[in-house]
Amino acid sequence: MDFSEYKKLVNSIVIGKKLPDSIYLHESAIDTLPKRLRAHFAREIINLELDDEDWNILKFSKQNHKVTLLNYPDFFDASYPVLHTSYTVDFDKHTFRKANYSKSDNPPILHRKETFLKSDHPLVPTFTEITQEGEAIGLYEKTSRIGFKQNWERLIKSKGYFLDKGKLKPLTERPLPQPKKTDFNGNVERHKTAIDRNQLSQPMQALARHNYLNDDYSILDYGCGKGDDVRELEAHGIDVIGWDPAHNPNEEYTSRDIVNLGFVLNVIEDRQERTETLINAWNHADKILVVAVMIAGESVISQFTPYKDGVITSRNTFQKYYSQGEIRYYIESSLEETAIAVGQGIFLIFKDKLEEQSFLSKRQHIKRDWTQKTQRQLTLKPKTIRKDIIDKHIELFTDYWEVTLELGRIPANNEFEFSDQIRHICGSHNKAHQALLKYFGEEVFFESKEKRKEDLIVYFALSLFEKRKPQSKIPENLKRDIKAFFSSYQQSLEEAREVLFSVGNTLTISEACDSAYRSLSCGHLEDSHSFTFHKDYLGDLPPVLRIYIGCATQLYGDIDNFQLIKTHIRSGKVSLMRYDDWTKDEPLLLERIKIKLRELDIDFFEYNEKYLPPPLTNKISFIHNTSKT
């Protein structure tokens, strides 16, 4: 049977739940299918040896030559049964694909069960009543987001109801949540806090994002738990050791470039021991200490049994949940060092101050794509390096030109990998630069120079915001930047200070938002209220706006996982929004971070538990020329 005949037969099905792209029916209604379709289906099931598999719902696709066997074990017992397994059969390829949802936290669910059955089935009236109960409170008004368990439960809650044994009841009748009961006898079982990981922990991922997981740095995982991070790093040839008081107490450790104290402090119930652990980890770090703890609000903490300054969990383990500001203050007051946020509850503390300056400088150095602009070639004048010489070595000169644009200045010898070749051909970097200005055009270089100077002003301004003391030792690349863009180090600080002071002026921020909106030709501007834009355009904003946002993100950390940034013009706040899949036409909002500069505090909002994730219906307005998706 070809797809054309199959489609005609599917469209002629009388019994079942009919959707635009498919038809569902229960196995008890198979005898109502057209005979040829039933034979076609049965033959394929037998050939693929699927006749013994558990399934009770059939899904016939209208879009392609496929049928899916679905197993909802509680179809007759649950009001909204969940999917356990599925087998999607491809009639053309004579293959099938199995999917298992038995361990999923958010499996697909069924609604309107009466439509899957023949009209004379004895349970149709009961199932119809369940559907009408949901319709009465508006659960089926938007059917595009109700196909999964968590979305369905959030929708029910948003309507003021909850499910009690399959029946809808008002939230006012729901019992108040009680703290999780424990059999705590005064003995905290710390060893139980170690978990199995199938990927690097969050603090290790933060190190990877900033290129610290390479051969240049040795690592001590202090409190390594079961050692999953250590094994993964060893597999990549990284010099790493792990020590843990419960799981690896006999490992001898010494000082290392980087010490990771990941999710250790929050499981120590003794305050003095907690501080001693922090200090001991710091003493063993030659360059960087990484500290990570659990962040949670009162709604989470209230579910557990209070104990000392934290809680006892149902497994007799201790947890000290922090706020972002609280853990930062604790680290800085204990070590008398500045803690730099790189994520939620994750901080870097630098013992090597040159390393710290390099890190902060790179953080504000926006990676820009100059490729398109480097393809416009101009004719060289006489008495310069001949055009044919550049054409002959075009790959070498293009690489050199791109490094020049990245730096906004002429690279030093050690800043370009093939410096020897450039100097052999041209005599010096400067001569090569003068020739390439004519070859590619001066405009793009001067634009890159202006943007790089803005990066540096932002860096120095944020250093002033953090009240960092001027350093007597400065990294060599930063010295070159200061020499190229400012008359002196003092002048760079003065220019940065002037821009930093203007951040507190509401009118200045408003004008900067207006300017950014006009120049980007994308984003969402609410007059005198806020400006929202995609984070890819952060480097294109006026410096005052980048500093405003930078002050906020220094409180929170890296923003790599977020897509949209909202600058609140009058309230001194910045919001970060993370979506489930930015490639979708209407991505769903999963997380919103509101950073309050005036209070130096952060609010976290998640949309995958309590609230229904709202879709972004105007995504196109945040994309300039649809080039960044």
C-alpha positions, 0 to 999 in steps of 0.5 A: 500500500502506498502513502496516497491510499494509506492517507485516504483510508486514514481520513475515512476513520470514523472512531477516534480523536481527530487532530489536524495531523493525526487520528488516535483510537483505543485498541478496543476500537480497532475493529472499526478501522477500514479493513485494508488499513487494519490488514496493512497495519497488522502485517507490518506489526507482525513482520517487525515482531511488535505484536507482543509489545505492550500498547493500547492506543494507535496513532495514525499520522496524516502527514506521513506513512507512519503509525505509532503504538502507544502504551498508557498503562493507566488509561482506564484508571487515571483521569489524565493517563501518562505515556509509558512507551511508544513505537513509531512504525515507518511503513516505507522503511519497514523499521520502528523507533522505540521511546521510553517515558517511564522515567520522565519527569514530564511525560506526555498525557492524554485528555478527552479519553471518551473520544478514543473509544466507541460510543457504546463503551461503558466508560464513555459517560465517566470520561465525558464528565472528566472532560466537561469538568476541565472545560468548565474552568477553561483548561482547553482554551489553548490546546497547544501547551497541554500535552505534557504532565508538568504544563497540564498541572501548572495550567490547573494551578493557574486556574485555582485548582489542583488534582486530588485522585483525578478530580479537580478541587479548588486550591483553597481546599488543598492542605498546606505543605508540611516540612518533610519529616525526618528520623533525624537523631542528631547525626548528620550523614555527610557522605550521602550528599555526594551524587553521581554525575553524568556531566561536569559539575557546574563549577567545572563547567564555569572553568571550562567556559573561561578556558581554565580546563587546559594544560596550563593549570593544575587542579585540586578538587577539594571535596570531590565526592565520588570523583566523577569530575576528576575522572572526566578531567583525567580522561582529557589529560588534565593534571587533577587530583581529588580529595574527599573526607568520606570517599577519598580520604587517603589521597595526599594533596598539595597546592594547585593552580586551581582549587575547586570547592564545589558544593562543599560549604553548604553541607557542613553543619558546623559554622567554624568548620565551614570557615576553616574548610574555606580558608584551607581550600584558599591556602592550597590555591596558587592562582584561583579558588572556585566556590559553589554552593546551593542557592534557594529561597524561602519556598524551598527551605520551608519544606525541610526541618530547620537545623542550626543555620540550615536544614536537615533533609529526608536523608539526614543530610545537612544543607545550608541554602544561600542567597547570591549576596549572602554567599558572596559576603561570606566568602569576602569577609572570610578571605578578605578577597573579592569574589567574582560571580560567574553563575548562580552560587558560583564564584572565582576568587583570584590569588594571582592578581595578574590573572584576575585582571586578565580574566576581567579584561577578557570578560569585557572584550567583545568578540566581534565578527569583522569577516564581512567587512574585510572582503572589500579590497582597495588599490594600493598606492606606489611605494607601499608593499605591492598588492601582488605580494599580499595576494600571494600570501592572502591567507597569512595577511588576512589572519594578521588583519583579523587579529589587528581588528580583534585587538583594535591596534597593531599586534605585538610579536607574541600576539600573532602566531606567524609574526616571523613570516609577516616581518620577513615579508614586510620588514615590520608589523607597522609596515604590514599594517600600513599596507593592509589599511590601504588594501582592506580600507581604513574605515573598518580598522578605525571602527574596531579601534573605537570598539576596543577602546569602549571595551576597555572603558567598560572594564575600567569602569566596572573595576571602579564599581567593584572598588578594586584598588589600582594594581602596581602590576598590569598584564603586558597585553593590558599595558599595550592597550593602555598605551594604544588607546590612552595617554596614561593609565590615569587617563583611562581611569578618569575616562572610565570614572566619568562614564561610570558616574553617568550610569546613575542618571536616569536621563542618560540611561534613557537616551542611551536606550533610545540610541541603542534601539535606533542603531540596532533597528531591533529590540523592544523599547518601552518609552522611559521604562525599559529596553529589551534586546538580544545578548548578541548585541551587547557589544554594540550598545553605548558604553554607558549602557554596557556599564549599567548592565555590567554592574548588574551582571557582576552581581549575578555572573555569566549570562551565556545561557540567557537570550534576552536582556532587559534594561529597566530605565528608572528602577535600577534593575536589569532582567535576564531571560532564558528560553527553552529553544531560541530557534523556535518561532515562539520559544518558551520562557524558562527562567527570569533573573531580576538584578536589583542594583540599588539593593544589590540583590537578585530575584530568581523566577523559574517557569517550569514548576510554579508558573506556565512558561509564557511564549515569546510571540514577538521574537522577530523584533529582537533579530536584526535582519534575521541574521542572529537566531 
